[in-house]
């Protein structure tokens, strides 16, 4: 009886550990909203290896893109296609430093992402 109870507790602890690991891996994605002339959030910090997912909200009236301007040394520029709504673009940021994002059509539409180790 005692052995069965110990086994049941061990199984529960293992299940909680697996659930925690799964939640931790999901937390490595950060979503950014792309809407009429803004990114939200405008500035944020993530750990290296985080996937950034830009999501164009339905009902946008303007076309936008995501372009990498000033960036850490060794990081290649990237850009999304132009889209108005119902579109998603993702990039994993692995190099620590500051990433400056902008829309090529609306130059005042900017975002800063700080990547830490």
C-alpha positions in Angstrom: 0.0 0.0 0.0 2.8 2.4 0.9 4.6 1.5 -2.3 1.5 2.3 -4.4 1.1 5.6 -2.7 4.8 6.5 -3.3 4.4 5.5 -7.0 1.3 7.6 -7.4 3.0 10.6 -5.8 6.1 10.1 -8.1 3.8 9.9 -11.2 2.1 13.2 -10.1 5.4 14.9 -9.6 6.7 13.7 -13.0 3.5 14.9 -14.7 3.9 18.4 -13.1 7.5 18.6 -14.2 6.5 17.7 -17.8 3.7 20.3 -17.7 6.1 22.9 -16.4 8.7 22.1 -19.1 6.0 22.4 -21.8 4.8 25.7 -20.4 8.4 27.0 -20.3 8.9 26.1 -24.0 5.7 27.8 -25.0 6.8 30.9 -23.1 9.7 31.3 -25.6 7.4 32.8 -28.1 6.4 36.5 -27.8 3.5 37.9 -29.9 3.5 41.4 -31.3 0.3 42.9 -32.7 0.6 44.8 -36.0 -2.3 47.2 -36.5 -3.0 50.6 -38.1 0.3 52.4 -37.8 1.7 50.7 -34.7 3.3 47.6 -33.2 2.3 46.5 -29.8 4.3 46.4 -27.6 6.6 49.2 -28.8 9.5 48.1 -26.7 10.2 44.9 -24.7 13.0 42.6 -23.6 13.3 38.8 -24.2 15.8 36.1 -23.6 18.1 34.9 -26.4 16.3 32.1 -28.4 12.9 33.6 -28.1 10.7 33.5 -31.2 9.0 36.7 -32.0 5.7 36.4 -33.8 4.1 39.5 -35.4 0.4 39.1 -36.0 -1.5 41.4 -38.3 -4.9 42.1 -36.7 -8.0 41.6 -38.8 -9.6 44.8 -39.9 -6.4 46.7 -40.6 -6.9 49.4 -43.2 -3.2 50.0 -44.1 -0.6 47.7 -45.4 2.4 47.1 -43.1 5.6 45.0 -43.0 8.2 44.1 -40.5 11.8 45.1 -41.3 15.0 44.9 -39.3 17.0 48.0 -39.3 19.8 48.6 -36.8 20.8 45.3 -35.2 23.5 43.5 -33.3 26.7 42.7 -35.2 26.5 39.5 -37.2 22.7 39.5 -37.5 21.4 39.5 -41.0 18.6 41.8 -42.0 15.1 40.3 -42.4 11.8 41.5 -43.7 8.3 40.3 -44.0 6.1 40.7 -47.0 3.6 43.6 -47.1 0.2 42.6 -45.6 -3.0 44.3 -44.4 -4.6 41.7 -42.2 -4.8 38.0 -41.3 -1.0 37.5 -41.7 1.8 36.2 -39.4 5.5 36.6 -39.6 8.1 35.0 -37.2 11.8 35.2 -36.4 13.8 33.6 -33.6 16.2 36.1 -32.1 19.3 34.3 -30.8 22.0 37.0 -30.7 21.9 39.3 -27.6 21.6 43.1 -28.4 19.1 45.7 -29.5 16.9 45.1 -32.6 15.2 48.1 -34.2 12.1 47.1 -36.2 10.2 49.4 -38.6 7.5 49.5 -41.3 8.9 50.4 -44.7 5.7 52.3 -45.6 5.1 54.1 -42.3 8.6 55.1 -41.1 7.2 56.4 -37.7 6.0 52.9 -37.0 8.8 51.5 -34.9 9.6 48.9 -32.3 12.7 48.1 -30.2 13.4 44.5 -29.0 16.2 44.0 -26.5 17.6 40.4 -26.4 19.4 39.3 -23.2 21.4 36.1 -22.6 
